[in-house]
Amino acid sequence: MFALRFNGNLGEINLSFISASNVKYSYEDNGPLVLNGISLKVNKGEFVALLGHNGCGKSTVAKALNALITPKEGVIYVDGMDTSDEEVTYEIRRNVGLVLQNPDNQLVASIIEEDVAFGPENLGIEPEEIRRRVDNALKAVDMYDYRTHAPHKLSGGQKQRVAIAGIIAMEPSCIVFDEPTAMLDPSGREEVMKTIKTLQQRGITIVLITHYMEEAVLADRVIVMENGEVLTKGKPEEVFSRVNLLKKHSLDVPQATELAYKLIGAGLRFSKMPLNTEECIDLLEEVLSRK
C-alpha cells in the first residue's frame, strides 16, 4: 500500500511511503510543542537524512514514524497506514525498524546469532525461516563469520552492525537510524554508513538522523529541522549551498563546503559548492586552471 494524496485534481497524485502532514506533538499536556506543524514525505527506497540541533525534534520524529508516539494534531501515514490507528500499530512497527544511538541498548542475548533471532522469534516466525533470516541479515552487515561470538567482545561499529542485523531479520520496508554513529570512532562510522548504503541498494527505505554532515551528503535528500519545524529541505547539493541560511541558525556544513565558502569570500569563483574532498579538489583544479 501507498499513501495517496490528491493535490487539487485527479491528475496530481503523490505517492510516498511515509507522509507526515502538519504534525504537532508535546510530551506533556499543554506543554511546549516539540513538533510544531511539521510536514515531510519519504518515498519508497529513498535515503533521507534528518539534521538539526539537539532538541529540535529529530528523535521525536523517529519515534513518531515507528508509532511509539502518535501526533496530538496532524497525521502520519506509513505505507498507507495511519500511525494513530491502534489496529495497525503492530504492522507499522513491523514495517519500520528503529536503530538507536547506543547499540548496547538493543543487544539482548549472549550470542550474536541468538540476538539477531530475537525479533523474528517474537513475531512467531517458524524456526527454519528464522535461521534463513538470521543468516541473511548477518551476511548483509558482513558479520556472518562472528555469528557464534559474544556481542560484548565486539568493537562499537561491529555491535551497531549486529543491532542493524537484528532489525533486518524482521524484514522491515524502512529503517530509521537515530544517530547510529554518534558513539563510534571514524572507522566504526564508516562501517555503519557502508552498511546503510548497502541496505538502500537492496530497496530498503532509509531515514538517517545524524549530526555528521559528511554522512548527510550521502543521502538522496536532506531535511533540516529547527524548533520542531522544517527549516529547509532538498537534495544535498541544494541544502548545503545555502551556507548563509545554515550558518544563521548555527548549523554546520561539510568541511569541503566550508572551505569553498571561505575561498568564495576571498574572491574565488566556483561553478558549484563541493560536498566532499574529491569534489573540492576537482573544483580547485578548475579554478587554478583559469588563472
C-alpha positions in Angstrom: 0.0 0.0 0.0 1.0 3.6 -0.5 -0.3 6.9 0.9 -2.4 8.5 -1.9 -2.8 12.3 -1.6 -4.7 14.4 -4.2 -3.3 17.9 -4.8 -6.2 19.7 -6.3 -7.1 17.4 -9.2 -7.1 13.8 -10.2 -4.1 14.3 -12.4 -1.8 15.0 -9.5 -1.3 12.0 -7.2 1.6 12.0 -4.7 2.9 8.5 -3.9 5.0 8.2 -0.7 6.0 5.5 1.7 6.0 8.0 4.7 3.8 11.1 4.6 3.5 13.5 7.6 1.1 16.4 7.4 1.0 19.3 9.9 2.1 17.1 12.8 2.2 18.7 16.3 3.4 16.9 19.4 4.2 17.7 23.0 5.4 15.3 25.7 3.1 17.0 28.3 -0.5 18.1 28.2 -0.4 21.8 27.4 3.4 21.6 27.3 5.7 23.2 24.7 5.4 21.7 21.2 8.4 19.5 20.3 6.9 19.2 16.8 5.2 22.3 15.6 3.3 21.6 12.4 5.9 19.6 10.6 5.2 18.1 7.2 7.5 15.8 5.3 7.5 12.8 3.0 9.8 9.9 2.2 9.4 7.9 -1.0 9.8 4.1 -1.1 13.5 3.2 -1.4 14.7 6.7 -0.7 17.5 7.7 1.7 16.7 10.8 3.6 18.9 12.5 6.2 17.4 14.5 9.0 19.5 17.2 10.5 19.2 19.8 13.2 20.4 20.9 16.7 19.8 18.8 19.8 16.2 19.4 20.9 14.9 20.4 17.5 12.6 17.3 17.4 14.6 14.8 15.2 14.3 11.9 17.7 10.6 12.7 18.3 10.1 12.3 14.5 11.9 8.9 14.7 9.5 7.7 17.4 6.5 9.0 15.5 7.5 7.1 12.4 7.7 3.9 14.4 4.3 4.7 16.1 6.0 4.8 19.5 4.2 8.1 19.9 1.2 9.5 17.9 0.5 13.1 16.8 -1.5 15.4 19.0 -2.6 17.1 15.8 -2.0 16.2 12.2 -1.5 12.8 10.7 1.4 10.4 9.7 0.9 7.7 7.2 3.3 4.8 6.9 2.8 2.7 3.8 -0.8 3.9 3.7 -1.4 3.2 7.4 -2.4 5.9 9.9 0.0 5.7 12.9 -2.8 6.9 15.2 -4.8 3.7 14.3 -4.1 1.2 17.1 -5.3 -1.6 14.9 -2.3 -1.2 12.6 0.4 -0.3 15.2 1.9 -3.8 15.1 2.1 -3.8 11.3 3.7 -0.3 11.3 6.4 -1.4 13.7 7.0 -4.5 11.6 7.4 -2.3 8.6 9.5 0.4 10.2 12.6 -0.7 12.2 14.3 1.6 14.6 18.1 1.6 15.3 19.2 3.6 18.3 22.3 5.6 19.1 23.8 3.1 21.6 23.9 -0.5 20.3 24.3 -1.9 23.8 20.7 -0.9 24.4 19.5 -3.2 21.6 21.6 -6.3 22.2 19.8 -8.7 24.5 21.5 -12.1 24.1 24.9 -13.5 24.9 25.5 -15.0 21.4 25.2 -12.8 18.3 23.0 -15.1 16.2 20.6 -15.5 19.2 20.4 -11.8 19.5 19.6 -11.4 15.8 16.9 -14.1 16.1 15.2 -12.3 19.0 13.0 -10.1 16.8 11.7 -12.9 14.4 11.1 -15.2 17.3 8.8 -12.6 18.9 7.0 -12.3 15.5 6.2 -16.0 15.8 8.2 -17.0 12.7 8.9 -20.7 12.1 12.4 -21.9 13.2 13.6 -22.7 9.7 12.6 -19.3 8.4 14.3 -17.7 11.4 17.5 -19.5 10.6 17.3 -18.2 7.0 16.6 -14.6 8.1 19.4 -14.6 10.7 22.0 -15.9 8.2 20.9 -13.4 5.6 20.8 -10.5 8.0 24.3 -11.2 9.3 25.7 -11.6 5.8 24.0 -8.3 4.8 26.1 -6.5 7.5 29.2 -8.6 7.0 29.0 -10.2 10.4 28.2 -13.8 9.5 31.6 -15.1 10.5 31.0 -13.7 14.0 27.6 -15.4 14.5 28.7 -17.6 17.4 30.7 -14.8 19.2 29.7 -12.8 22.2 28.5 -9.3 21.5 30.4 -7.7 24.3 33.7 -8.7 22.7 32.9 -6.7 19.5 34.0 -3.2 18.6 31.4 -0.4 18.7 31.0 -0.5 14.9 30.5 -4.2 14.9 28.0 -4.0 17.7 26.0 -1.4 15.8 26.1 -3.7 12.7 24.7 -6.6 14.8 21.9 -4.3 16.1 21.1 -3.4 12.5 21.1 -7.1 11.6 18.5 -7.7 14.3 16.3 -5.2 12.6 17.0 -6.6 9.1 15.9 -10.1 10.3 12.4 -8.7 10.9 12.4 -7.8 7.2 11.1 -4.2 7.5 10.4 -2.0 4.5 12.1 1.0 6.2 14.8 1.5 8.8 15.0 4.7 10.9 18.5 5.3 12.3 18.6 7.7 15.2 22.2 8.9 15.3 23.7 5.4 14.9 27.3 6.6 14.6 27.3 9.1 17.5 29.2 6.8 19.8 31.6 5.4 17.3 35.1 6.2 16.1 35.7 7.2 12.4 36.3 3.5 11.5 33.1 2.4 13.1 31.2 5.3 11.5 32.5 4.2 8.1 31.4 0.6 8.7 27.9 1.6 9.6 27.5 4.1 6.7 28.7 1.4 4.3 26.0 -0.9 5.7 23.3 1.8 5.4 24.1 2.4 1.7 24.1 -1.4 1.0 20.6 -1.6 2.6 19.3 1.2 0.4 20.7 -0.6 -2.6 18.6 -3.6 -1.5 15.5 -1.5 -1.7 15.1 -0.6 2.0 13.9 2.9 2.7 16.3 4.8 5.0 15.8 7.7 7.4 19.0 8.8 9.0 19.2 11.2 11.9 22.8 12.5 12.2 25.0 15.4 13.3 27.7 14.4 10.8 27.4 16.5 7.6 29.7 14.0 5.7 27.0 11.3 6.4 24.2 13.6 5.3 25.8 14.2 1.8 25.4 10.5 1.0 21.6 10.8 1.2 19.2 11.4 -1.7 17.5 14.3 0.2 18.3 16.3 3.3 15.7 17.7 5.7 16.9 20.4 8.2 14.8 20.9 11.3 14.7 23.9 13.7 12.5 24.2 16.8 10.1 21.4 15.7 9.7 22.8 12.2 11.3 22.2 8.8 13.9 24.9 8.1 14.9 23.8 4.7 15.0 20.6 2.5 16.2 19.4 -0.8 19.0 17.4 -2.4 22.3 17.6 -0.5 23.8 20.0 -3.1 20.8 22.3 -2.8 20.7 22.3 1.0 24.4 22.8 1.6 24.6 25.5 -1.0 22.5 27.6 1.4 25.5 28.2 3.7 24.4 31.6 4.9 21.0 30.2 6.0 22.6 27.3 7.8 25.2 29.5 9.5 22.5 31.9 10.6 21.0 29.1 12.5 24.4 27.9 13.8 24.3 24.7 11.7 27.4 23.1 10.2 28.1 22.3 6.6 30.5 19.7 5.2 34.2 20.6 5.6 34.7 20.8 1.8 31.7 23.2 1.5 33.1 25.3 4.4 36.5 25.6 2.7 34.8 26.6 -0.6 32.6 29.1 1.2 35.7 30.8 2.7 37.5 30.8 -0.6 34.5 32.4 -2.3 34.6 35.1 0.4 38.2 35.7 -0.6 37.3 36.3 -4.2 37.5 32.9 -5.9 34.6 31.7 -8.1 33.3 28.1 -8.1 30.8 26.6 -10.5 29.1 24.8 -7.6 29.6 24.1 -3.9 31.5 20.9 -3.3 30.2 18.3 -0.8 33.3 16.2 -0.3 37.1 16.2 -0.6 37.1 14.9 -4.2 34.7 17.5 -5.5 36.6 20.2 -3.7 39.9 19.1 -5.3 38.3 19.0 -8.8 36.8 22.5 -8.3 40.1 23.9 -7.1 41.9 22.5 -10.1 39.2 24.1 -12.3 39.7 27.4 -10.6 43.5 27.3 -10.8 43.4 26.3 -14.5 41.7 29.6 -15.2 44.5 31.6 -13.6 
